[in-house]
């Protein structure tokens, strides 16, 4: 199995050399070979022997040696037996390269399509062009070589050719009608490789799905924690505002005299001959009062004796009341603000 995969791996390495990425592809080829070795070790012994027997095909150079030691092999023709060149074609031609070249073979060689047998291999591909290696051999000469191999008892699996530098071109000049049918072992090998590839992809997708599920769970947990933090922050602000308002009311309450204290002081300051008809204390601290007194003009000095009031002043004009014989008055003052920690009187 490893021997069968050597050719495509060598082709991949050669292609990487042309594109300037030889080092990375050689490393990748080493990984592929190690992976293939692990797969072979997992197979049953009987199947492993059949696959190894199948993979033991040799590469024999033409002309054949006097004695052929193997029953099947890949024949490698020397560069003198073939004609090779690299041509550039539109990228659309790569979809059906053999059909295109069968019509265009006389443009690149001095022979017609019925005189030669050819093989192609794409060596480089760009966005709009492909580089194709065209290898041509005389049809009669090729059939003679195949017949000589048959007489020597050699079963050909493929026919490759060497370039000017004695490197394999990586093509197959053996006519499709003479190629051996794929064996059951090869089919089993392909099935195993496809199964392993499918399992590898399924495992990667499973790991990716599991990781995605973990990420979603973590995102949901973070969103819940963020929502909880937002609620806690709102509660903290509400508590702070409530504490501030409560503290303000407490300070305001302690800094102002109570209504009971104010009434007691007014009763003492205004005297027994003055009585109030109306008393109003506003949130702003303004105090207004109205009533009757025999000496209304003296009330300003009396109100000044009240510790809880300041800035006492009349509102309007003092008018006598004909029924009671007293003066009707209207006073305005303001509550005295004290520090919350001031000693109480």
C-alpha positions as CSV (number, residue, x, y, z in Angstrom):
1,X,0.0,0.0,0.0
2,X,2.8,2.4,0.8
3,X,4.5,1.5,-2.5
4,X,1.3,2.3,-4.4
5,X,1.1,5.7,-2.7
6,X,4.7,6.6,-3.4
7,X,4.0,7.8,-6.9
8,X,1.3,10.3,-6.0
9,X,3.4,11.5,-3.0
10,X,6.4,12.0,-5.3
11,X,4.1,13.9,-7.8
12,X,2.9,16.1,-4.9
13,X,6.5,16.8,-3.9
14,X,7.5,17.6,-7.4
15,X,4.6,20.0,-7.8
16,X,5.5,21.6,-4.5
17,X,9.1,22.1,-5.8
18,X,7.8,23.9,-8.9
19,X,5.5,26.2,-6.8
20,X,8.2,26.9,-4.2
21,X,6.6,25.0,-1.2
22,X,8.7,21.9,-1.3
23,X,9.6,21.8,2.4
24,X,5.9,22.0,3.7
25,X,4.7,19.3,1.2
26,X,7.6,17.0,2.0
27,X,6.6,17.3,5.7
28,X,3.0,16.6,4.8
29,X,4.0,13.5,2.8
30,X,5.8,12.2,5.8
31,X,2.7,12.6,7.9
32,X,0.6,10.8,5.3
33,X,3.1,7.9,5.2
34,X,3.0,7.6,9.0
35,X,-0.8,7.7,8.9
36,X,-0.9,5.0,6.3
37,X,1.5,2.8,8.4
38,X,-0.8,3.2,11.4
39,X,-3.8,2.2,9.2
40,X,-2.0,-0.9,7.9
41,X,-1.2,-2.0,11.4
42,X,-4.9,-2.0,12.4
43,X,-5.9,-4.3,9.5
44,X,-6.3,-8.1,9.9
45,X,-3.2,-10.1,9.1
46,X,-4.7,-11.8,6.1
47,X,-5.9,-8.6,4.5
48,X,-2.5,-7.0,5.4
49,X,-0.7,-9.7,3.5
50,X,-2.9,-9.3,0.4
51,X,-2.4,-5.6,0.4
52,X,1.3,-5.8,0.9
53,X,1.5,-8.4,-1.9
54,X,-0.4,-6.0,-4.1
55,X,1.9,-3.1,-3.1
56,X,5.1,-5.0,-3.9
57,X,4.9,-4.0,-7.6
58,X,8.3,-3.1,-9.0
59,X,9.3,-0.5,-11.5
60,X,11.3,-2.0,-14.4
61,X,13.2,0.1,-16.9
62,X,13.0,-0.5,-20.6
63,X,14.6,-2.4,-22.2
64,X,13.7,-5.4,-20.2
65,X,16.5,-7.4,-18.4
66,X,17.3,-10.9,-19.6
67,X,15.2,-12.4,-16.8
68,X,12.1,-10.8,-15.2
69,X,11.9,-11.6,-11.5
70,X,8.3,-10.4,-10.9
71,X,5.0,-11.2,-12.5
72,X,3.6,-7.6,-12.6
73,X,5.3,-4.2,-12.6
74,X,5.3,-0.7,-13.8
75,X,7.3,-0.2,-17.0
76,X,9.4,2.9,-17.2
77,X,10.4,4.1,-20.7
78,X,13.6,6.1,-21.2
79,X,13.4,9.6,-22.5
80,X,14.6,8.6,-25.9
81,X,11.4,6.5,-26.5
82,X,9.0,9.4,-25.9
83,X,8.4,13.0,-26.9
84,X,7.6,15.4,-24.0
85,X,6.8,19.1,-23.8
86,X,4.9,21.5,-21.6
87,X,2.0,23.5,-23.0
88,X,-0.2,26.2,-21.7
89,X,-4.0,25.9,-22.1
90,X,-7.1,27.7,-20.9
91,X,-8.3,26.5,-17.5
92,X,-11.5,25.3,-19.1
93,X,-9.6,22.7,-21.1
94,X,-8.6,20.9,-17.9
95,X,-12.2,19.6,-17.5
96,X,-11.7,17.2,-20.5
97,X,-8.1,17.3,-21.2
98,X,-7.8,14.0,-23.1
99,X,-10.5,15.0,-25.5
100,X,-9.0,18.4,-26.1
101,X,-5.6,17.0,-26.8
102,X,-6.9,14.4,-29.1
103,X,-8.1,17.2,-31.4
104,X,-5.1,19.4,-30.9
105,X,-2.3,16.8,-30.9
106,X,-1.2,17.7,-34.5
107,X,-0.6,21.3,-33.4
108,X,2.1,20.2,-30.8
109,X,3.6,17.2,-32.5
110,X,4.3,16.2,-36.2
111,X,1.9,13.3,-35.8
112,X,-1.8,12.8,-36.0
113,X,-3.9,11.4,-33.2
114,X,-4.1,7.9,-34.8
115,X,-0.3,7.6,-35.1
116,X,0.6,8.2,-31.5
117,X,-0.5,7.4,-28.0
118,X,-0.3,10.2,-25.4
119,X,-0.8,11.0,-21.7
120,X,-1.1,14.3,-20.0
121,X,-0.6,15.6,-16.5
122,X,-1.4,19.1,-15.1
123,X,1.8,20.5,-13.5
124,X,0.6,24.0,-12.6
125,X,-2.7,25.8,-12.4
126,X,-3.5,29.5,-12.2
127,X,-6.8,31.4,-12.2
128,X,-7.2,31.3,-16.0
129,X,-4.4,29.0,-17.3
130,X,-3.0,25.5,-16.8
131,X,0.4,24.1,-17.5
132,X,0.1,20.6,-19.0
133,X,2.9,18.1,-19.6
134,X,2.2,16.2,-22.8
135,X,4.0,12.9,-23.2
136,X,3.7,11.2,-26.7
137,X,4.9,7.8,-27.9
138,X,4.6,6.2,-31.3
139,X,1.6,3.8,-31.2
140,X,3.2,1.0,-33.1
141,X,6.3,1.2,-31.0
142,X,4.2,1.2,-27.8
143,X,2.3,-1.9,-28.9
144,X,5.5,-3.7,-29.7
145,X,6.9,-2.9,-26.3
146,X,3.7,-4.2,-24.7
147,X,3.9,-7.4,-26.8
148,X,7.5,-7.9,-25.7
149,X,6.6,-7.6,-22.1
150,X,3.8,-10.1,-22.5
151,X,6.1,-12.6,-24.1
152,X,8.5,-12.1,-21.2
153,X,5.7,-13.0,-18.8
154,X,5.4,-9.5,-17.4
155,X,1.9,-8.1,-16.6
156,X,2.0,-4.4,-17.0
157,X,0.2,-2.3,-14.4
158,X,1.2,1.1,-15.9
159,X,3.8,2.6,-18.3
160,X,5.6,5.7,-17.1
161,X,8.5,7.6,-18.7
162,X,11.6,9.5,-17.7
163,X,12.3,13.1,-18.5
164,X,15.6,14.6,-19.6
165,X,16.9,14.5,-16.0
166,X,16.0,10.8,-15.5
167,X,13.1,11.7,-13.2
168,X,9.7,10.0,-13.5
169,X,7.1,12.1,-15.3
170,X,4.2,10.7,-13.4
171,X,2.1,9.7,-16.4
172,X,0.5,6.4,-17.5
173,X,1.0,5.6,-21.2
174,X,-0.6,2.2,-21.0
175,X,-3.8,2.2,-23.1
176,X,-7.0,2.1,-21.0
177,X,-8.2,-1.1,-22.8
178,X,-5.0,-2.9,-21.5
179,X,-5.1,-1.7,-18.0
180,X,-5.9,-4.3,-15.4
181,X,-9.3,-4.2,-13.7
182,X,-9.2,-2.9,-10.2
183,X,-8.8,-5.8,-7.8
184,X,-11.0,-6.5,-4.8
185,X,-8.1,-5.6,-2.6
186,X,-7.8,-2.2,-4.2
187,X,-11.5,-1.6,-3.8
188,X,-11.2,-2.6,-0.1
189,X,-8.3,-0.3,0.3
190,X,-10.3,2.6,-1.2
191,X,-13.3,1.8,1.0
192,X,-11.0,1.7,4.0
193,X,-9.4,5.0,3.1
194,X,-12.7,6.7,2.5
195,X,-14.1,5.3,5.7
196,X,-11.1,6.5,7.7
197,X,-11.4,9.9,6.0
198,X,-15.1,10.1,6.7
199,X,-14.6,9.1,10.4
200,X,-11.9,11.7,10.7
201,X,-14.1,14.4,9.3
202,X,-17.0,13.2,11.5
203,X,-14.7,13.3,14.6
204,X,-13.6,16.8,13.7
205,X,-17.2,18.0,13.2
206,X,-18.2,16.3,16.5
207,X,-15.4,18.1,18.3
208,X,-16.3,21.4,16.6
209,X,-19.9,21.0,17.5
210,X,-19.0,20.1,21.1
211,X,-16.8,23.2,21.3
212,X,-19.5,25.3,19.8
213,X,-22.0,24.0,22.4
214,X,-19.5,24.8,25.2
215,X,-19.1,28.3,23.7
216,X,-22.8,28.9,23.6
217,X,-23.3,27.7,27.2
218,X,-20.5,30.0,28.3
219,X,-22.1,32.9,26.4
220,X,-25.4,32.2,28.0
221,X,-23.8,32.0,31.5
222,X,-22.0,35.3,30.8
223,X,-25.2,36.9,29.6
224,X,-27.1,35.7,32.8
225,X,-24.3,37.0,35.0
226,X,-24.3,40.3,33.1
227,X,-28.1,40.6,33.6
228,X,-27.7,39.8,37.3
229,X,-25.0,42.4,37.6
230,X,-27.2,45.0,35.9
231,X,-30.0,44.2,38.3
232,X,-27.7,44.4,41.3
233,X,-26.4,47.7,40.0
234,X,-29.9,49.1,39.6
235,X,-30.8,47.9,43.1
236,X,-27.6,49.5,44.5
237,X,-28.5,52.8,42.8
238,X,-32.0,52.6,44.1
239,X,-30.8,51.8,47.6
240,X,-28.3,54.7,47.4
241,X,-31.0,57.1,46.3
242,X,-33.3,55.9,49.0
243,X,-30.6,56.3,51.7
244,X,-29.9,59.7,50.4
245,X,-33.5,60.8,50.4
246,X,-34.0,59.3,53.9
247,X,-30.9,61.0,55.2
248,X,-32.1,64.3,53.7
249,X,-35.5,64.0,55.3
250,X,-33.9,63.0,58.6
251,X,-31.5,66.0,58.5
252,X,-34.4,68.3,57.5
253,X,-36.5,67.0,60.3
254,X,-33.8,67.5,62.9
255,X,-32.9,70.9,61.6
256,X,-36.5,72.3,61.9
257,X,-38.5,72.6,65.0
258,X,-41.6,70.4,65.3
259,X,-45.1,71.8,65.1
260,X,-45.6,71.1,68.8
261,X,-42.5,73.1,69.7
262,X,-43.6,75.9,67.4
263,X,-47.1,76.1,68.9
264,X,-45.6,76.1,72.4
265,X,-43.3,78.9,71.6
266,X,-46.0,80.9,69.9
267,X,-48.3,80.5,72.9
268,X,-45.6,81.8,75.2
269,X,-44.4,84.6,72.9
270,X,-47.8,86.0,71.7
271,X,-49.4,85.9,75.2
272,X,-52.8,85.0,76.4
273,X,-54.6,88.1,74.9
274,X,-53.7,87.1,71.3
275,X,-55.3,84.3,69.5
276,X,-54.6,82.8,66.0
277,X,-57.3,82.1,63.4
278,X,-54.9,80.6,60.9
279,X,-51.4,79.1,61.0
280,X,-49.6,77.6,58.0
281,X,-46.1,76.0,57.8
282,X,-44.9,75.3,54.3
283,X,-42.2,72.8,53.2
284,X,-39.9,75.7,52.3
285,X,-39.9,76.8,55.9
286,X,-42.2,79.8,55.4
287,X,-44.7,80.4,58.2
288,X,-47.8,82.6,57.8
289,X,-50.3,83.3,60.6
290,X,-53.3,85.6,61.1
291,X,-55.5,86.4,64.1
292,X,-56.5,89.1,66.5
293,X,-54.7,91.0,69.3
294,X,-55.3,94.0,71.4
295,X,-51.8,95.3,70.6
296,X,-51.0,94.0,67.1
297,X,-48.3,96.5,66.5
298,X,-46.2,94.9,69.3
299,X,-46.4,91.4,67.9
300,X,-43.2,91.8,65.8
301,X,-41.1,92.2,69.0
302,X,-42.9,89.3,70.6
303,X,-42.4,87.0,67.7
304,X,-38.7,87.8,67.7
305,X,-38.5,86.2,71.2
306,X,-39.6,82.9,69.6
307,X,-36.4,80.9,69.0
308,X,-37.9,78.8,66.2
309,X,-38.9,81.8,64.0
310,X,-36.9,84.6,62.3
311,X,-37.5,87.4,59.8
312,X,-40.9,88.2,61.2
313,X,-42.9,90.8,59.3
314,X,-46.4,92.0,58.8
315,X,-48.4,91.2,55.7
316,X,-50.9,93.8,54.8
317,X,-52.3,96.5,57.1
318,X,-53.5,96.1,60.7
319,X,-57.2,96.6,60.7
320,X,-59.5,96.9,63.8
321,X,-62.3,94.4,64.2
322,X,-65.6,96.2,65.2
323,X,-67.1,93.1,66.8
324,X,-64.2,92.0,69.1
325,X,-62.6,95.5,69.5
326,X,-59.2,94.0,68.7
327,X,-56.8,94.5,65.8
328,X,-56.8,92.0,63.0
329,X,-53.3,91.2,61.8
330,X,-51.4,88.9,59.4
331,X,-47.8,87.9,60.0
332,X,-45.1,86.1,58.0
333,X,-41.9,84.5,59.3
334,X,-39.5,81.8,58.5
335,X,-38.4,78.7,60.5
336,X,-34.9,78.9,61.8
337,X,-32.6,76.2,60.3
338,X,-30.3,74.6,62.8
339,X,-27.5,72.0,62.3
340,X,-28.6,68.4,62.9
341,X,-26.1,68.0,65.6
342,X,-27.1,71.2,67.5
343,X,-28.1,70.7,71.1
344,X,-31.8,70.7,71.6
345,X,-33.5,73.3,73.7
